Amino acid sequence: MTAPPRSVLGRILTDLGSTLVEVVAGEPDPTRPVGSVLIHDPQDEPTRLPDAVVLGVGVYGADQVAALVERAAGLGAAAVIVRSPVAVDGAVKDAVTRTGIPVLGLTPGASWAPVATLLRSLLAVDGTGEADDPGEPLAGDLFALANAVAALLDGPVTVEDRNGRVLAFSSRQEEGDEARIATILERQVPGEKLRILEERGAFHALYRSDRPVYVEGVAEKPRVAIAVRAGGEILGSIWVVVREPLTEDRERSLAEAAKVAALHLLRRRAGEDVEHRLQADLLATVLEGGAGAPDAAVRLGLSDQPACVLALAVTGGSSAPDRVAVGHRVSKALALHLAAIHPRTATASLGGVAYAILPTASDEPALRVAETFLGRIGTRVPAVIGIGRLAMRPAELRRSRSDADRALRVLRDGRSPVRAARLSDVYVASLLVELGDRMAAEDDLPDGPVVRLRAYDAEHNTALTETLAAWLSTFGDVIAASAAVHVHPNTFRYRLKRLAEVASLDLTDPEARFEAMLQLRLGPGAR
């Protein structure tokens, strides 16, 4: 995050209360800051994230709830949410009173993943700094607009994008029907309902008209919907559960609300673009080091914990534009993957490489994270990830980035069979790559046995260089080496004797063998 959190607990209770959460223990302070969302895992010690809302997934019974409250207090949390019905006994009440952390109950049937996403969205919206009164809903956000429309039209409201994903909703959703409740709980219009609406031409009518459209027969209760557009672009829609068609005055009111919603969606999109650019600038500042790096690390929330740098690149023979497009998609996927692991992860694309700073206690978990991500995207996306050393403070992230780049170069050149590696895993290969770069840049390849063999092979169409490489790779085992190049052992022995003569190479000299192996790995086509 680029600024201290401005979200407050009262904001969450106002927007989610009566629909998703209820207070079951304690008296929440509506001005209590909320900075992040933390999913509870009893088998893992979470990173301390002050002012977090802790989601108690799988927490049932009074004893577990009381223990979660105590644990949340040690993490500096603002509140905990557990599945309703919540067992509240004396131990729970004592823990809440002692810690000051309220317990909220999540309505049965609600999925944890959409709730976590919704909470993070609310925090992201509040992070734009539009609130004047910290105890009241933002006067200009989509949730406040949805509530205003619901009060005006006397029906529960949702604001959705073009894919049926719920961006905001009003209170009083319990007055809707089963389809609306399912939409709110999953934060997405059910696929079956979308299909029916499409088949009946509802979306066609909605997107062709600038007036509200009355829709019935799809759910238990009818709907009125209006498209949210900016110029000729459809940004989303507003849906109201109603009892009957709207009057002309109410239709005009909904049309005006759609214009206001368009401004919010455009501002939301612009804000996301600005946030991405800002994060990229801050990440670049941290990775390049210098006087501005410490402040940039603070603004990214990375100043008080060890971390390491991951560098991802797309490989393969596709065209440059295709690699850029694929790289952009993979970068976004990596950002989502890492955000689910640690909310303080920073990710951005710089110079065709997706860099991420992952808070971690060692580079071993970072390697596992990289391998898991690459395993999930599969081989359909030819991507590799280099991992830098652990940085104990922001000033060391520049070195970690350098390590990640060096490991990435080895992986991109195909010098390692793995797709993710730390520099320590491919250190020798990285030295060979750098030495080869220097020799190529300075045209500094000296004359020697391997150079003479390559020249002889080119002139006489022989395979003496291949013979030498096979013999060295098998530690002088003629049988294994001849099998590798598919020739008879006697033929191989003859070639071995011949190459020693042509190259003036003493195969019994260990120094000569080492020099030959090194030149084989530095020459054209070396791997």
Secondary structure, DSSP 8 states (H G I E B T S, - for coil): --S----BHHHHHHHHBTTTEEEEES---TT-B--EEEE--TTS-----TTEEEEETT--SHHHHHHHHHHHHHTT-SEEEEESS----HHHHHHHHHH---EEEE-TT--HHHHHHHHHHHHHHHTT---SSTTS--TTSHHHHHHHHHHHHTS-EEEEETTSBEEEE-S-GGGS-HHHHHHHHHTB--HHHHHHHHHTTHHHHHHH-SS-EEE-SSSSS-EEEEEEEETTEEEEEEEEE-SS---HHHHHHHHHHHHHHHHHHHHHHHHHHHHHHHHHHHHHHHHH-STTHHHHHHHTT-SSS-EEEEEEEE-SSS-HHHHHHHHHHHHHHHHHHHHHH-TT-EEEEETTEEEEEEE-SSHHHHHHHHHHHHHHH-TTS-EEEEE---BSSGGGHHHHHHHHHHHHHHHHTT-SS-SEEEGGGSHHHHHHHHHHHHHHHHT-----HHHHHHHHHHHHT--HHHHHHHHHHTTT-HHHHHHHHT--HHHHHHHHHHHHHHHT--TT-HHHHHHHHHHHHHSTT--
